Amino acid sequence: MKKILLGLLAALVVTVAIVVVRTVSLGKQVQNDVPLADLIEVDAPQAAANLSRAIRFKTVTMQNRADTDWPLFLEFQTWLKTTYPNFYGVVQSEQVLEYAQLNVWQGSDGALAPIVFLAHQDVVPASMSDGGWDYPPFDGTIADGFVYGRGAIDDKGSLIALLEGADRLAASGFKPKRTLIFAFGHDEEVAGRGADAISKLLEARGIKPYAVIDEGGAILTGMSGVPGLLASIGVAEKGYLTLKLTAKARGGHSSTPPEYTAIGALAKAITKIEASPFENGRDVVMTEMLRATAPRMPFKQRMAIANLWLFGPLVENNLRSVDLTRAMMGTSIAPTIIDAGFKENALPREAVAYINFRIHSRDSIESVTEHVRRVVDDENIEISMNDNIGSEPSPVSQIGTGPYLWLEEVINATFPDALVAPNTVVGGTDSRFFARNTDDIYRFAPYVFDASDIARIHGLNERMNVEAFAKAVQVYYLMVEKAGG
């Protein structure tokens, strides 16, 4: 018995030693030895004024295509060409599907695969009748050190900062060795047909990019548990699917309801779906994100991450308690629309629900659809894909090697105090269409904003910090220069 106790004690001591050593080792932040970049001078107020002017173009895409003011997009592009003549003077520009724009800055070395920079011109609607606006959403008001307005971050912030940097680089006489492609979609917020068409055009021309860079990550402050700056690079993107559930029943007078009603059946179906979630757990992206951010975490959290072999289930449970990280680790289920009934004392013959799924890389459109059919298990409920619009989850791009290293080096040279970490983008971007062109897609824009401002995107009082925007121009200049070199 004594030998058993001594053996258990020895095992405990060894385990504790391993846990402590791994925790201390993970706590040693990797030294950033990348030299600071010599950044160009940028007139912050002037750059902010250009972003403000871009916001005033009300390039809103509506769910019903016919309701969109498409000629305004061409007016916006005319303004872009006038405002950034050096950029448009060096690129070959062509319209795709009339309103999307493909710009190619030809490099001198045809053996080098091009790098593609994406941004989109459209924004989501905003109504003053909603209340709560500090400034009108399409005035581009500059106040309190911010540019306010729809698209200030998503995505005119990226579009204008990219053009500000590229225009200055073109004016310097820079001649790229690697071809640089700038693709500006026109309908990312509704369907992404412009980006899809550009991707197919590149495929038809046999162009296989070295990397694609789009929105989706940024330099964040105020992230829970991670003090300081966090440079978040989206290396994966969840897929998109909306299933339409149509329940049919007899209908009739509400005074004599049948046992099976359309609304009742639909409610039961939604309850079943929500009660049967998809697998949710730590994947390679989440694991690498945890390891990258652990050095700045408190000791207990760092200990758990350093020893996932022991504390993995506990870490995952904590991650599931937060909406964002739970969404990153599995396919999410979100009932968004219910349409049924026409009178309080009449039973409808049909009830319709729309359920939106953001698909994790371990699932697919087919597997999600089959899962829903199996769970609902009701022959009176028709399950179909809404408008045939859907996208598979993206491939996971390289982490810590390949183009990721190039992007990480730019960040280290311009934001030396930032931790660089991969993440999974839970929303949809135009970059999802380019999975047919390359596996190396990175979603990152080099501007700083507080995590609390994430709620402003597509919401009230979206804004971009003036100084952060000027810094983004400087970093985009460097990104494009290094990409071309």
C-alpha positions as CSV (number, residue, x, y, z in Angstrom):
1,M,0.0,0.0,0.0
2,K,2.9,2.3,0.9
3,K,4.5,1.7,-2.5
4,I,1.2,2.5,-4.2
5,L,0.9,5.8,-2.3
6,L,4.5,6.7,-3.1
7,G,3.9,5.9,-6.7
8,L,0.8,8.1,-6.8
9,L,2.6,10.9,-5.1
10,A,5.5,10.6,-7.5
11,A,3.0,10.7,-10.4
12,L,1.4,13.8,-8.9
13,V,4.7,15.5,-8.5
14,V,5.7,14.8,-12.1
15,T,2.3,15.9,-13.4
16,V,2.6,19.2,-11.4
17,A,6.1,19.7,-12.6
18,I,5.0,19.2,-16.2
19,V,2.1,21.6,-15.8
20,V,4.3,24.3,-14.3
21,V,7.1,24.0,-16.8
22,R,4.7,24.1,-19.7
23,T,2.9,27.1,-18.2
24,V,6.1,29.0,-17.6
25,S,7.3,28.2,-21.1
26,L,4.1,29.4,-22.7
27,G,4.3,32.6,-20.7
28,K,7.5,33.6,-22.4
29,Q,6.2,35.8,-25.2
30,V,8.0,35.3,-28.5
31,Q,10.4,38.2,-29.0
32,N,9.5,40.5,-31.9
33,D,12.8,41.0,-33.6
34,V,11.4,42.5,-36.8
35,P,12.8,46.0,-37.4
36,L,10.2,48.8,-37.2
37,A,9.1,49.9,-40.6
38,D,9.9,53.4,-41.9
39,L,6.3,54.5,-42.6
40,I,5.2,57.2,-45.1
41,E,3.8,60.5,-44.0
42,V,0.0,60.7,-44.2
43,D,-2.2,63.7,-43.7
44,A,-4.7,62.2,-41.3
45,P,-7.4,64.9,-41.7
46,Q,-7.3,64.7,-45.5
47,A,-7.4,60.9,-45.5
48,A,-10.4,61.0,-43.1
49,A,-12.1,63.6,-45.4
50,N,-11.8,61.1,-48.3
51,L,-13.4,58.4,-46.2
52,S,-16.1,60.8,-45.2
53,R,-16.8,61.6,-48.8
54,A,-17.0,57.9,-49.7
55,I,-19.5,57.3,-47.0
56,R,-21.8,60.0,-48.5
57,F,-22.2,57.8,-51.6
58,K,-25.2,55.8,-50.5
59,T,-24.1,52.5,-52.2
60,V,-26.7,50.4,-50.3
61,T,-27.5,47.0,-51.7
62,M,-31.1,45.9,-51.0
63,Q,-32.3,42.3,-50.6
64,N,-34.5,42.9,-53.7
65,R,-31.9,43.7,-56.4
66,A,-34.4,46.0,-58.2
67,D,-34.5,48.3,-55.1
68,T,-30.8,49.1,-55.3
69,D,-29.6,52.4,-56.8
70,W,-27.1,50.8,-59.2
71,P,-26.2,54.0,-61.2
72,L,-24.9,55.5,-57.9
73,F,-22.2,52.8,-57.9
74,L,-20.9,54.0,-61.2
75,E,-20.9,57.6,-59.8
76,F,-18.9,56.3,-56.8
77,Q,-16.4,54.7,-59.1
78,T,-16.0,57.8,-61.1
79,W,-15.2,59.6,-57.8
80,L,-12.6,56.9,-57.0
81,K,-10.9,57.4,-60.3
82,T,-10.8,61.1,-59.8
83,T,-9.6,60.9,-56.2
84,Y,-6.9,58.2,-56.9
85,P,-5.5,59.0,-60.3
86,N,-2.1,57.5,-59.7
87,F,-3.6,54.1,-58.8
88,Y,-5.9,54.1,-61.8
89,G,-3.1,55.3,-64.0
90,V,-1.0,52.1,-63.4
91,V,-3.7,49.4,-63.3
92,Q,-5.7,47.8,-66.1
93,S,-9.3,48.3,-65.0
94,E,-12.3,46.4,-66.2
95,Q,-15.9,46.2,-65.1
96,V,-17.3,42.8,-64.1
97,L,-21.1,42.3,-64.1
98,E,-21.2,46.0,-64.8
99,Y,-20.6,47.3,-61.2
100,A,-17.8,45.1,-59.8
101,Q,-14.3,46.3,-60.6
102,L,-11.2,44.3,-61.4
103,N,-7.9,46.2,-61.4
104,V,-4.6,44.6,-62.3
105,W,-1.2,46.2,-61.6
106,Q,1.0,44.1,-63.9
107,G,4.3,42.8,-62.4
108,S,7.5,42.4,-64.2
109,D,8.0,38.7,-63.2
110,G,5.3,36.5,-64.7
111,A,6.6,33.5,-62.8
112,L,5.4,35.0,-59.5
113,A,1.8,34.1,-58.6
114,P,-0.2,37.3,-58.0
115,I,-1.6,38.6,-54.7
116,V,-5.2,39.6,-54.7
117,F,-6.6,42.4,-52.4
118,L,-10.3,42.5,-52.0
119,A,-12.7,45.2,-50.7
120,H,-16.4,45.8,-51.4
121,Q,-18.2,49.0,-52.4
122,D,-21.7,48.3,-50.9
123,V,-23.0,48.8,-47.5
124,V,-26.1,47.6,-45.6
125,P,-29.2,49.9,-45.2
126,A,-29.6,52.3,-42.3
127,S,-32.8,54.1,-41.3
128,M,-32.9,57.2,-39.2
129,S,-36.4,56.1,-38.0
130,D,-34.6,53.4,-35.9
131,G,-33.5,56.1,-33.4
132,G,-30.3,56.2,-31.4
133,W,-28.0,57.7,-34.1
134,D,-25.4,60.2,-32.9
135,Y,-25.0,61.4,-36.5
136,P,-26.9,60.6,-39.7
137,P,-25.5,57.3,-41.1
138,F,-24.7,58.7,-44.6
139,D,-23.3,62.1,-43.7
140,G,-19.8,60.9,-43.0
141,T,-19.6,63.2,-40.0
142,I,-16.1,63.8,-38.5
143,A,-16.4,64.4,-34.8
144,D,-14.5,63.5,-31.6
145,G,-11.6,62.0,-33.5
146,F,-13.8,59.6,-35.5
147,V,-15.4,59.4,-39.0
148,Y,-19.0,58.3,-38.4
149,G,-21.2,56.6,-41.0
150,R,-22.4,53.4,-42.6
151,G,-19.4,51.6,-44.1
152,A,-16.8,53.5,-42.0
153,I,-15.5,50.0,-41.0
154,D,-17.4,47.6,-43.3
155,D,-16.1,48.0,-45.8
156,K,-15.3,51.5,-47.1
157,G,-12.7,51.8,-44.4
158,S,-10.7,49.0,-46.0
159,L,-11.5,50.1,-49.6
160,I,-10.4,53.7,-49.1
161,A,-7.4,53.0,-46.9
162,L,-6.2,50.5,-49.5
163,L,-6.6,53.0,-52.3
164,E,-5.0,55.8,-50.3
165,G,-1.9,53.6,-49.8
166,A,-1.8,52.1,-53.3
167,D,-2.2,55.5,-54.9
168,R,0.8,56.9,-52.9
169,L,2.8,53.9,-53.9
170,A,2.0,54.3,-57.5
171,A,2.9,58.0,-57.3
172,S,6.3,57.0,-55.9
173,G,7.2,55.3,-59.2
174,F,7.1,51.8,-57.7
175,K,7.2,49.0,-60.3
176,P,6.0,45.6,-58.8
177,K,7.8,42.4,-59.7
178,R,4.7,40.4,-58.6
179,T,1.4,41.2,-60.2
180,L,-1.1,42.8,-57.8
181,I,-4.8,42.4,-58.3
182,F,-7.4,44.6,-56.7
183,A,-11.0,43.3,-56.8
184,F,-13.8,45.5,-55.6
185,G,-17.1,43.7,-55.4
186,H,-20.4,45.5,-55.6
187,D,-22.8,43.3,-53.7
188,E,-21.0,41.5,-50.8
189,E,-23.8,42.4,-48.4
190,V,-26.5,40.5,-50.3
191,A,-25.0,37.8,-52.5
192,G,-21.4,38.4,-53.6
193,R,-22.1,37.9,-57.2
194,G,-19.5,40.4,-58.2
195,A,-16.7,38.7,-56.3
196,D,-18.0,35.3,-57.5
197,A,-17.8,36.5,-61.1
198,I,-14.3,37.9,-60.6
199,S,-13.1,34.7,-59.1
200,K,-14.5,32.7,-62.0
201,L,-12.8,35.1,-64.4
202,L,-9.4,34.6,-62.8
203,E,-10.0,30.8,-62.9
204,A,-10.8,31.0,-66.6
205,R,-7.6,32.9,-67.2
206,G,-5.6,30.3,-65.4
207,I,-4.6,32.8,-62.6
208,K,-3.7,31.0,-59.3
209,P,-3.0,33.6,-56.6
210,Y,-0.2,33.3,-54.1
211,A,-2.7,34.7,-51.5
212,V,-5.9,36.6,-51.2
213,I,-6.3,39.4,-48.6
214,D,-9.8,40.6,-47.5
215,E,-11.6,42.1,-44.6
216,G,-12.6,40.0,-41.5
217,G,-9.8,40.6,-39.0
218,A,-8.1,43.7,-37.6
219,I,-6.1,45.1,-34.7
220,L,-8.3,44.8,-31.7
221,T,-8.2,46.4,-28.3
222,G,-10.4,45.6,-25.3
223,M,-10.6,41.8,-26.0
224,S,-11.7,40.0,-22.9
225,G,-8.7,38.3,-21.2
226,V,-6.2,39.6,-23.7
227,P,-4.7,43.0,-22.7
228,G,-3.1,45.2,-25.3
229,L,-3.3,44.9,-29.0
230,L,-4.4,41.7,-30.7
231,A,-3.9,41.4,-34.5
232,S,-6.5,38.9,-35.6
233,I,-5.9,37.2,-38.9
234,G,-8.9,35.3,-40.3
235,V,-7.5,32.0,-41.7
236,A,-10.8,30.4,-42.1
237,E,-14.4,31.4,-42.8
238,K,-17.6,29.6,-41.9
239,G,-20.0,28.6,-44.7
240,Y,-23.5,30.0,-45.1
241,L,-26.8,28.3,-45.5
242,T,-30.4,29.3,-44.9
243,L,-33.0,26.5,-44.9
244,K,-36.7,27.3,-45.5
245,L,-39.1,25.1,-43.6
246,T,-42.6,25.0,-44.9
247,A,-45.2,23.3,-42.8
248,K,-48.6,22.5,-44.4
249,A,-51.8,21.6,-42.6
250,R,-55.6,21.6,-43.1
251,G,-56.3,25.1,-41.8
252,G,-59.8,26.3,-41.0
253,H,-61.6,28.0,-38.1
254,S,-59.7,28.3,-34.8
255,S,-62.7,27.2,-32.8
256,T,-62.2,23.6,-34.0
257,P,-58.5,23.1,-34.4
258,P,-57.1,19.8,-35.6
259,E,-54.4,18.0,-33.7
260,Y,-51.9,18.9,-36.3
261,T,-51.5,22.6,-37.1
262,A,-49.0,24.3,-39.4
263,I,-47.7,26.7,-36.8
264,G,-47.6,24.1,-34.1
265,A,-45.7,21.7,-36.3
266,L,-43.3,24.4,-37.3
267,A,-42.7,25.4,-33.7
268,K,-41.9,21.8,-32.8
269,A,-39.5,21.5,-35.7
270,I,-37.6,24.6,-34.7
271,T,-37.4,23.3,-31.1
272,K,-36.1,19.9,-32.3
273,I,-33.4,21.6,-34.4
274,E,-32.2,23.9,-31.6
275,A,-32.2,20.9,-29.2
276,S,-30.0,18.9,-31.6
277,P,-26.9,21.1,-32.0
278,F,-24.0,20.3,-34.2
279,E,-20.6,19.1,-32.9
280,N,-18.9,22.0,-31.1
281,G,-15.3,21.8,-30.1
282,R,-11.8,23.1,-30.4
283,D,-10.2,22.9,-33.8
284,V,-6.8,23.7,-35.1
285,V,-7.6,27.4,-35.6
286,M,-8.9,27.8,-32.1
287,T,-6.0,25.9,-30.6
288,E,-3.5,28.1,-32.4
289,M,-5.4,31.2,-31.4
290,L,-5.3,30.2,-27.8
291,R,-1.6,29.5,-27.9
292,A,-0.9,32.8,-29.5
293,T,-2.8,34.8,-27.0
294,A,-1.9,32.8,-23.9
295,P,1.3,34.7,-23.0
296,R,-0.7,37.8,-21.9
297,M,-3.4,35.9,-20.1
298,P,-3.6,35.5,-16.3
299,F,-1.7,32.5,-14.8
300,K,-4.7,30.2,-14.4
301,Q,-5.9,30.6,-18.0
302,R,-2.4,30.3,-19.3
303,M,-1.8,27.1,-17.3
304,A,-5.0,25.6,-18.8
305,I,-4.0,26.5,-22.3
306,A,-0.4,25.3,-21.9
307,N,-1.8,21.9,-20.7
308,L,-4.7,21.2,-23.0
309,W,-4.0,17.5,-22.7
310,L,-5.2,17.9,-19.1
311,F,-7.5,20.9,-19.1
312,G,-8.9,20.7,-22.6
313,P,-12.6,19.9,-21.7
314,L,-12.5,22.8,-19.1
315,V,-11.2,25.2,-21.6
316,E,-13.8,24.2,-24.2
317,N,-16.6,24.7,-21.7
318,N,-15.4,28.2,-20.9
319,L,-15.2,29.0,-24.6
320,R,-18.7,27.7,-25.2
321,S,-20.0,30.2,-22.5
322,V,-19.1,33.1,-24.9
323,D,-21.3,33.6,-28.0
324,L,-18.4,34.5,-30.3
325,T,-16.0,31.7,-29.4
326,R,-18.9,29.2,-29.3
327,A,-19.8,30.2,-32.8
328,M,-16.2,29.8,-33.9
329,M,-16.1,26.2,-32.8
330,G,-19.2,24.7,-34.5
331,T,-22.0,25.2,-36.9
332,S,-24.5,27.7,-35.5
333,I,-28.3,27.6,-35.7
334,A,-30.3,30.8,-35.9
335,P,-34.0,30.9,-36.6
336,T,-34.4,34.4,-38.2
337,I,-37.9,34.7,-39.9
338,I,-41.3,33.1,-39.2
339,D,-44.2,33.9,-41.6
340,A,-47.6,32.4,-40.8
341,G,-51.2,33.4,-40.3
342,F,-53.4,36.2,-41.5
343,K,-56.2,36.4,-38.9
344,E,-56.3,35.7,-35.2
345,N,-59.3,33.3,-35.5
346,A,-58.2,31.5,-38.6
347,L,-55.8,28.6,-38.9
348,P,-53.2,29.0,-41.7
349,R,-52.7,26.2,-44.2
350,E,-49.1,27.0,-44.4
351,A,-46.4,28.3,-42.0
352,V,-42.8,29.2,-43.1
353,A,-39.6,29.6,-41.1
354,Y,-36.1,30.5,-42.2
355,I,-33.2,29.1,-40.2
356,N,-29.7,30.4,-40.9
357,F,-26.7,28.2,-40.4
358,R,-23.1,29.3,-40.3
359,I,-21.2,26.2,-41.2
360,H,-18.1,25.0,-39.5
361,S,-15.3,23.4,-41.5
362,R,-16.2,19.9,-40.1
363,D,-19.7,20.2,-41.7
364,S,-21.0,21.0,-45.2
365,I,-24.2,22.2,-46.8
366,E,-25.2,18.6,-47.5
367,S,-24.5,17.3,-44.0
368,V,-26.3,20.2,-42.4
369,T,-29.4,19.8,-44.6
370,E,-29.5,16.0,-43.9
371,H,-29.1,16.6,-40.2
372,V,-32.1,19.0,-40.2
373,R,-34.2,16.5,-42.2
374,R,-33.4,13.7,-39.8
375,V,-34.1,15.8,-36.7
376,V,-37.4,17.3,-38.0
377,D,-38.6,13.9,-39.3
378,D,-42.0,15.3,-40.5
379,E,-43.3,14.5,-44.0
380,N,-45.6,17.5,-43.8
381,I,-42.7,19.9,-43.5
382,E,-40.9,20.7,-46.7
383,I,-37.2,21.6,-46.2
384,S,-35.5,23.5,-49.0
385,M,-32.5,25.8,-49.5
386,N,-33.6,29.4,-49.6
387,D,-33.0,31.0,-53.0
388,N,-30.2,28.4,-53.7
389,I,-27.8,30.8,-52.0
390,G,-25.2,29.1,-49.9
391,S,-21.5,28.6,-49.5
392,E,-19.3,25.9,-48.1
393,P,-16.9,26.6,-45.3
394,S,-13.5,27.8,-46.6
395,P,-10.4,25.8,-46.4
396,V,-8.1,26.6,-43.5
397,S,-5.2,28.7,-44.7
398,Q,-1.6,28.1,-43.7
399,I,-0.8,29.2,-40.1
400,G,2.7,30.2,-39.2
401,T,4.1,29.5,-42.7
402,G,3.6,30.6,-46.3
403,P,1.8,33.9,-46.9
404,Y,0.8,34.0,-43.2
405,L,4.5,34.8,-42.3
406,W,4.5,37.7,-44.8
407,L,1.4,39.2,-43.2
408,E,2.7,38.6,-39.7
409,E,6.0,40.3,-40.6
410,V,4.2,43.4,-41.8
411,I,2.2,43.5,-38.6
412,N,5.3,43.0,-36.4
413,A,7.0,45.9,-38.3
414,T,4.1,48.3,-37.8
415,F,2.3,47.2,-34.6
416,P,5.3,45.9,-32.6
417,D,3.3,45.4,-29.4
418,A,0.5,43.4,-31.0
419,L,0.0,39.7,-30.5
420,V,-0.6,38.0,-33.8
421,A,-3.2,35.2,-33.8
422,P,-5.3,33.3,-36.3
423,N,-9.1,33.2,-36.0
424,T,-12.1,31.8,-37.8
425,V,-14.4,34.5,-39.3
426,V,-18.0,33.7,-38.4
427,G,-19.6,36.1,-40.9
428,G,-19.4,36.0,-44.6
429,T,-16.9,37.9,-46.9
430,D,-16.3,38.1,-50.6
431,S,-13.1,36.0,-50.0
432,R,-15.2,32.8,-49.7
433,F,-15.6,32.7,-53.5
434,F,-11.8,32.6,-54.0
435,A,-11.5,29.2,-52.4
436,R,-11.7,27.9,-56.0
437,N,-8.5,29.9,-56.8
438,T,-6.3,29.3,-53.7
439,D,-6.3,27.8,-50.2
440,D,-4.4,30.8,-48.9
441,I,-7.0,33.4,-48.0
442,Y,-6.3,35.8,-45.1
443,R,-8.9,38.2,-43.7
444,F,-7.2,41.2,-42.2
445,A,-7.4,45.0,-42.4
446,P,-4.6,47.0,-40.6
447,Y,-6.7,49.4,-38.5
448,V,-7.2,49.5,-34.8
449,F,-10.6,49.5,-33.2
450,D,-11.9,48.6,-29.8
451,A,-13.8,45.3,-29.5
452,S,-16.8,47.2,-28.2
453,D,-17.1,48.9,-31.6
454,I,-17.8,45.5,-33.2
455,A,-21.4,45.9,-32.3
456,R,-21.5,49.1,-34.4
457,I,-20.9,47.2,-37.6
458,H,-24.2,46.9,-39.4
459,G,-25.6,48.7,-36.3
460,L,-25.9,52.2,-34.9
461,N,-23.0,54.7,-35.1
462,E,-20.4,52.7,-37.1
463,R,-17.2,54.7,-36.9
464,M,-13.5,54.8,-37.7
465,N,-10.9,56.5,-35.6
466,V,-9.1,59.2,-37.7
467,E,-5.6,58.4,-36.4
468,A,-6.2,54.6,-36.8
469,F,-7.3,55.2,-40.4
470,A,-4.2,57.2,-41.2
471,K,-2.1,54.3,-39.7
472,A,-4.0,51.9,-41.9
473,V,-3.1,53.9,-45.0
474,Q,0.6,53.6,-44.0
475,V,0.4,49.9,-43.4
476,Y,-1.5,49.2,-46.6
477,Y,1.2,51.1,-48.4
478,L,3.8,48.7,-46.9
479,M,1.6,45.6,-47.5
480,V,1.2,46.4,-51.2
481,E,4.9,47.3,-51.6
482,K,6.0,44.1,-50.0
483,A,3.4,42.1,-51.9
484,G,4.7,43.6,-55.2
485,G,8.4,43.2,-54.2
